[in-house]
Amino acid sequence: MERRRLGRTGIAVPVIGTGTRRGFDVKDRRGLSRCTDLAGEAIDQGAELFDTSPMYGEAERVLARSLGERRDRALVATKVWARTRAVGEAQIEQALADFGRVDLYFVHNLLAFRDHKPLLDSLVERGRAGAVGGSHYLPSGIPEVRDLVAEGAIAAAEVPYHPLAKDAEAELFPEAAANDAGIVVMQPFGGGRLLENPPSEGALARLRPFGIETWPQAILKWILSDPRVCAVIPGTSKREHLRENAAAGGPPWLDDDERAYIADLAAQCVR
Ligand SMILES: NC(=O)c1ccc[n+]([C@@H]2O[C@H](COP(=O)([O-])OP(=O)(O)OC[C@H]3O[C@@H](n4cnc5c(N)ncnc54)[C@H](OP(=O)(O)O)[C@@H]3O)[C@@H](O)[C@H]2O)c1
């Protein structure tokens, strides 16, 4: 698994991480056992950058329990998602109790960003967090993320980016590069939409020299072939999908022609 430096945070992140939004939102013992296996597989595959949030139901707590004593072998990105400072403080206290330390602390959808920022900065100063970032899941939120990057208020940004959602490329990536902010890509498969009608094996044959065997791998390689992207965090509930995704985390990266070819295939997938 290739690792990239997450901008000025200095954190060396695996290019493929693990999203927890749906896969880790479980309530029963069976679900917890599956997540424990999934977390172990992610660590074994080198995809140990876990992304979670108090917005994802049980996922944040389940991730903490799934990691257990393996916490030190993982990088944890979580978020504060609260309209008020008081609710945010309670969330942060809980996350620190669960994880001990948070490697990347995002403000989810930049909700009440200025209210949460002083506490997050103080966590970084005290070594309880590695860096402060901002996330937004909507293209319309990207300008606000960009402005915070330009101001130097966040060292990392988490946004969507795939062949059919390219707003971040022009609106955020140049500013992130200029300010040495790291980019983490969420929802690489459009929440699963891009995988519903995958291209035929024949259509993928041309991509084999790039180490691509499957359509999810083609999309992940498309995203990571922009060197300004530091990591992508696909969500999955299945070990075999996690392994398949992790296998896309290394060179050779794609050239412009192959990226254009994949973008055409993606457009056909959702017609
Ligand atoms: N900050 C924010 O506002 C925000 C918002 C959304 C998401 N996120 C983060 O981004 C992560 C990823 O987003 P997401 O989970 O919503 O969407 P996603 O990664 O675009 O897609 C997830 C879907 O793809 C499927 N999948 C994954 N790998 C596959 C494979 N190799 N083959 C076939 N199907 C595959 C999963 O199904 P299976 O379970 O069957 O594998 C799941 O249905 C989240 O988990 C979360 O950590 C952040």
The ligand as an SDF file (V2000), in Angstrom:
LIG
                    3D

 48 52  0  0  0  0  0  0  0  0999 V2000
  -17.9430   13.7480    5.9120 N   0  0  0  0  0  0  0  0  0  0  0  0
  -19.0420   13.4360    5.2650 C   0  0  0  0  0  0  0  0  0  0  0  0
  -19.9480   14.2460    5.1160 O   0  0  0  0  0  0  0  0  0  0  0  0
  -19.1730   12.0670    4.6650 C   0  0  0  0  0  0  0  0  0  0  0  0
  -20.3230   11.7500    3.9610 C   0  0  0  0  0  0  0  0  0  0  0  0
  -20.4110   10.5110    3.4120 C   0  0  0  0  0  0  0  0  0  0  0  0
  -19.3850    9.6060    3.5820 C   0  0  0  0  0  0  0  0  0  0  0  0
  -18.2740    9.9260    4.2750 N   0  0  0  0  0  0  0  0  0  0  0  0
  -17.1820    8.9410    4.4810 C   0  0  0  0  0  0  0  0  0  0  0  0
  -16.8530    8.3340    3.2310 O   0  0  0  0  0  0  0  0  0  0  0  0
  -16.9450    6.9140    3.3610 C   0  0  0  0  0  0  0  0  0  0  0  0
  -17.3530    6.2750    2.0580 C   0  0  0  0  0  0  0  0  0  0  0  0
  -18.6310    6.7260    1.6660 O   0  0  0  0  0  0  0  0  0  0  0  0
  -19.9080    5.7640    1.5480 P   0  0  0  0  0  0  0  0  0  0  0  0
  -19.6390    4.5510    2.3310 O   0  0  0  0  0  0  0  0  0  0  0  0
  -21.1040    6.5630    1.8440 O   0  0  0  0  0  0  0  0  0  0  0  0
  -19.9550    5.4630   -0.0290 O   0  0  0  0  0  0  0  0  0  0  0  0
  -18.9490    4.7720   -1.0840 P   0  0  0  0  0  0  0  0  0  0  0  0
  -17.6640    4.4070   -0.4480 O   0  0  0  0  0  0  0  0  0  0  0  0
  -18.9420    5.6420   -2.2820 O   0  0  0  0  0  0  0  0  0  0  0  0
  -19.7720    3.4510   -1.4730 O   0  0  0  0  0  0  0  0  0  0  0  0
  -20.0530    2.4700   -0.5310 C   0  0  0  0  0  0  0  0  0  0  0  0
  -20.8240    1.3700   -1.2300 C   0  0  0  0  0  0  0  0  0  0  0  0
  -19.9660    0.7180   -2.1730 O   0  0  0  0  0  0  0  0  0  0  0  0
  -20.0150   -0.6870   -1.9610 C   0  0  0  0  0  0  0  0  0  0  0  0
  -18.6710   -1.2190   -2.2040 N   0  0  0  0  0  0  0  0  0  0  0  0
  -17.5060   -0.8480   -1.6510 C   0  0  0  0  0  0  0  0  0  0  0  0
  -16.4730   -1.5430   -2.1700 N   0  0  0  0  0  0  0  0  0  0  0  0
  -17.0170   -2.3820   -3.0740 C   0  0  0  0  0  0  0  0  0  0  0  0
  -16.4750   -3.3720   -3.9460 C   0  0  0  0  0  0  0  0  0  0  0  0
  -15.1550   -3.6170   -4.0030 N   0  0  0  0  0  0  0  0  0  0  0  0
  -17.3270   -4.0750   -4.7500 N   0  0  0  0  0  0  0  0  0  0  0  0
  -18.6540   -3.8280   -4.7210 C   0  0  0  0  0  0  0  0  0  0  0  0
  -19.2260   -2.9090   -3.9120 N   0  0  0  0  0  0  0  0  0  0  0  0
  -18.4080   -2.1850   -3.1000 C   0  0  0  0  0  0  0  0  0  0  0  0
  -20.4480   -0.8940   -0.5380 C   0  0  0  0  0  0  0  0  0  0  0  0
  -21.1920   -2.0860   -0.4440 O   0  0  0  0  0  0  0  0  0  0  0  0
  -20.6500   -3.3520    0.4340 P   0  0  0  0  0  0  0  0  0  0  0  0
  -20.8940   -3.0150    1.8510 O   0  0  0  0  0  0  0  0  0  0  0  0
  -21.4910   -4.4640   -0.0970 O   0  0  0  0  0  0  0  0  0  0  0  0
  -19.1960   -3.5130    0.1110 O   0  0  0  0  0  0  0  0  0  0  0  0
  -21.3610    0.3130   -0.3060 C   0  0  0  0  0  0  0  0  0  0  0  0
  -22.6890    0.0290   -0.7090 O   0  0  0  0  0  0  0  0  0  0  0  0
  -18.0070    6.7340    4.4760 C   0  0  0  0  0  0  0  0  0  0  0  0
  -17.9840    5.4280    5.0130 O   0  0  0  0  0  0  0  0  0  0  0  0
  -17.6030    7.8120    5.4230 C   0  0  0  0  0  0  0  0  0  0  0  0
  -16.5180    7.3730    6.2140 O   0  0  0  0  0  0  0  0  0  0  0  0
  -18.1320   11.1560    4.8000 C   0  0  0  0  0  0  0  0  0  0  0  0
  1  2  1  0
  2  3  2  0
  2  4  1  0
  4  5  1  0
  4 48  2  0
  5  6  2  0
  6  7  1  0
  7  8  2  0
  8  9  1  0
  8 48  1  0
  9 10  1  0
  9 46  1  0
 10 11  1  0
 11 12  1  0
 11 44  1  0
 12 13  1  0
 13 14  1  0
 14 15  2  0
 14 16  1  0
 14 17  1  0
 17 18  1  0
 18 19  2  0
 18 20  1  0
 18 21  1  0
 21 22  1  0
 22 23  1  0
 23 24  1  0
 23 42  1  0
 24 25  1  0
 25 26  1  0
 25 36  1  0
 26 27  1  0
 26 35  1  0
 27 28  2  0
 28 29  1  0
 29 30  1  0
 29 35  2  0
 30 31  1  0
 30 32  2  0
 32 33  1  0
 33 34  2  0
 34 35  1  0
 36 37  1  0
 36 42  1  0
 37 38  1  0
 38 39  2  0
 38 40  1  0
 38 41  1  0
 42 43  1  0
 44 45  1  0
 44 46  1  0
 46 47  1  0
M  CHG  2   8   1  16  -1
M  END
$$$$
